[in-house]
Amino acid sequence: MIKDKFGRIVDNIRISITQRCNLNCIYCHKEGENDKLSYKKTEMTPEEIYTIVKVAASLCINKVKITGGEPLIRNDIIDIVSKISQIPTVKEISLTTNGVLLKKYALQLKKAGLKRVNISIDSLIPERYKQITQGGKLKEVMEGLKAALNAKLTPIKINTVVLKNINEDEIFNNLINLSKNPNIILQLIEFVPLSSNYVKYHASLSNLEEKLLIISKKVENRALHRRRKFFLYNGGEVEIVKPVHNSEFCSNCRRIRVTSDGKIKPCLMRNDNLIDILTPIRRGKNIEELKAIFMEAIMLREPFYKK
């Protein structure tokens, strides 16, 4: 078990494999990457991604989240998942996707070793969905959701960023109904201040939490970020992700990140303490040298929102 200098366990890694995407969502923070030229850089190869995860796994980091951009836009995504699944100490591989290409890949991903998926669905109204994604087709995403359910990439988390004056009215009218499926959890996410649209669209989740309490039979706090999970009377499950100005969220963070250009990123909200691991890999550094680089990055972790 690895801990940072604040005593926080680090047991999961979130690795971006591309900055390319087939949508252009108005809230996208690009996993905290602010280099506008990053999409032009050479992406990590499946072998390099495997090496990074293998090093992380040697430090007892056993949960892997594959992100982007849109990870399914890479035509070698099955190879990437397959290689990671060969690491015996990795307990879970999951993937965050906008769902557009999920119908094509769901079954192959499951066979390659993927455990589950998070799918971004911010509206169930086609025109509104198109507005939020700036061109996306809801029908394609819903087909992807169905394919993921059939492939048993479960439990599926539906990621919904709550947007002021856009989709707040949908939370209790239709989005919450998705969680009635026992294989789906609705995850309501606060818009983080990493986008020029933050002030315009940020919405507090406090009122939503109060309403959820009324219709819930039980509430639990997860170890990761102390996220509140509501178990509804109708059988649904809803999780609240409320990171902004939340010291409890940060003090319970268990995650380390890797950018699409191979830098270890201790915190989503910062870009001034990144540690390059891809260059040492390409220079042939051995496993112990790479572990030392990882530990250096882990020791740079600190809560962004402090008490």
N, C-alpha and C positions, 0 to 999 in steps of 0.2 A: 504494500500500500504506500503510495507516494503522496506527500503533503507539501503544500507550498509554505512560505514563511509565515503565513497567517493561520496555519493549521488546517487549511481546507484540503480535503481529499481531492485528488485529480484522478478520475477513473474513466473519463470518456473524451474522445477526440472528434472534432467536427472538421472535416477536411473538404475544402472546395476544390473541385477538379476542373473547373472552367469558369470563365466570366461570361461566356457566350450564353445567349438566351433567345428563345423564340417568342417571348412576350416582353412587355415594357411597363411593368406595374408601377403605378404612381407612388407607391410607398417603398419600393425596393431600396435596400441599403447595401446590396452587393457584398454581403457578409463582412461589411466594414472595410472593404478595399476601396481606397480613394484614388488609386492611380488610373487616370483616364486612358492610359495606353496599355493597361494590363491585358486587355483582350488581344493585343498584338503579340504578346510574349509567347514563347514556346510553352505549351502546357506540359505538365508532368506526364511521363509515360506510365503505363500500368505497373511496370517493374519498380519505378521510383516511388509511386504511391504505395505499393506493397512494402518497400523498404522502410518508408516513414512509419507505416502502421506497425510493422514488425518491431521497430525500435520502441515505439510507444507501448506496444504490448509487453515488451521485456521490462517495462517499468510499471506493470500492473494496470495499464490502461486497457480496459477490456470491452468497451463499447465504442462502436465506430458509426458516425453519421456522415454520409456522403452528400455533399451539397454542391451548389454552383453559385451564380448562374443557374442554368438548367442542366443537371448532370446527364439527363437522357439524350442530350444533343450530341454527346460524344458517341461515335460509332463503335468504340471499344469498351463501352460501359459494362458489358457482360464479362469481359476479360478482367476488368478492374475488380468487380465484385468477386469473381471466381478466385482470383489471386489472394484477396484479403481473407476469404473464407478458409484458405489453407492454413492460416495461422491458428494453431490449436487453442491458444488462450483467449482468443477473441470470442466473447460470449454472444454478442449481437451486432449485426450489421443492418443499419437502416438507411433510408434515403429520403431526402426532401425533394419534391418535384412539383411542377405546376400541373402535371397530369396530362398534358397535351399528347405526349408520345407513350403514355403508360399502357394503352391498349396494345400497342405493338410489342412492348417489352416485359409486361408483367410476369408471364409464365416463365420466360427465360431467366428473369432476375431471381425468381423463386428457386429454380433449379440450380442457379449459380451459387446460392447460399444467402440471398437477401432474406432477412427476417420480416421486415415490415416497411411501410412507407408513410410519410407525411405528405398530404396533398393540399396545395393552396387553393382554397375556394372562398372567395370573399363576397360572393353574391350568388343567389340562385335565380336571379332575374337576368336573362341573356343580355339585354341591352346595357344593364348596369355593370354586369361582368365585363362586357366589351369596353366600357368606359374606364373601369379600374385597371384593366390589363392593357389598354390602348390597342385593342384589335382582336383580343382572344375570343374563341368560340366556346361557350359553356358546354355545348353538346359533346365536344371532343373530350373535355375533362370528365364529364359524367360517364362517358364510355370507358375512360381510363379508370375511374373509381370502381365501376362494375367489374372490369378485368382484374383489378387488384383484389377485390373481394373473392372472385372466383379462383384466383391463384393462391388465396390464403396468405396474403402479405399483411397479416393482421397482428395486433389491433391497428387499424388505420387511424391516424390522426388527421383531422381536417383542420388545417391552419387558416384561421380567419383573422385578418388584421382589422380591428374595429376602426372605422373611418368616420369622422364627424360629418354629419349632413349627407352621408352617402349610403352606408349600409347599417347604421345603428338600428333602424326600424325593422331590419330583417332578423335580428338575433333571436327574438322570441316568437316571431311570426312564422319563420320557415327554417332557418339554419339549425336551430336547436333540434328540429325533428330528425335531422340526420343522425343524431346520437341515439335515437331509439333503436337503431341497429346495434346488436350486442358486440359487433366487431368494429364499431366506429366510435371514436372519442372526438368531441368538438373541442378545439383548442382556441380560445379567444385571446388574441395577442395585442398588446399595447403597441402603438406606433412609436418607434424609437427615434430620437433626434439625430438621425444620420442622413436625412434627406431634406432637400430644399422645400418639400411639401409639408414638413412636420407641423409648423404653426397652423397651416391651413386645415389640416386633416386630423390632428391629434385629438383623441377623445379619451377622457378618463374612464376607467373600467369600474370605478367604485360603485356607481349606481347599478351596473350589471350584477356585481357581486351581491348587493342587497336583494335584488330580485331573485337571484339564484338561490339564496338562503331560504326564501319562502317556499320554493318548490322542490327543495332537497331534503332527503331523509338522513343524509350523512355528508360530512365534509372532512376531507383528509388533507394534510400538508405533506407534499412529496419531499424527499430528501434533496432532490435537485432544485435549487433556488427557493425552497419552501413554497413551491407553487400550490395553490389551493385547488383541490379537485372535488367537484360537487357530484354527488350521486343522487340523481333525480328520482322522484316518486314514480315517474313513468318508465324507469329503467335506463334512461340515458345517463351519459357521463360527460361532464363539461369541465375543462381545465382552464384556469386563468393564468396567463403569462403577463406579469405586470412589472417590468424591469425599471421603469423610469423613476428616478429619485427614490429608489427602494433599496435601502441598505441591507435589509434582510435577504433580498434577492441576491445581491452581490456577495454577501458573506456566506452564502450557501452554494456558490457556483462551484461545480466539479469538472469544468470543461476547459480543454485547451484546443486551440484552433490552428489550422494550417491554411494559408492562402493559396490561391490557384497558381501562384508563381513560386511556391515552395518556401514560404517563410512561416515560422512558428509565430502565432499571434496570441499573446497571453490574454487579451481582452478585446471583445467586439468593438468597444468604444474608443480604442486607442490605436494609433499607427506610429507611435514614437518609440516603441520598444520591441519591434519585430526582430526575430533571429533567423537568419538564412540557414536552412538545412539542406536545400537542394544543391547548392554549389559544392558543399563538402561531399555529398553523395556522388556527384558527378566527378569529383576529384579522387574518388576511391577510398574515402575514410572508412575505417573499420567500425564495427558495431559499438565498441566501447567509446570511441571518439564521438560517434553520433549520439549515444546515450548522454554523454557529457553536455552536448549542445542542447539536447532536450531538457536536461535538468537546469541548465542556465536559464532557459525560457520559463520553466515552471517557477523558478525562484523570482522571476520578474512579475509574476502575477500579484495583483493587489485589487481589492474591491474598488470599483469605479465610484460607486455611491457609498460613502462611508458614514458610519453612525456619528 
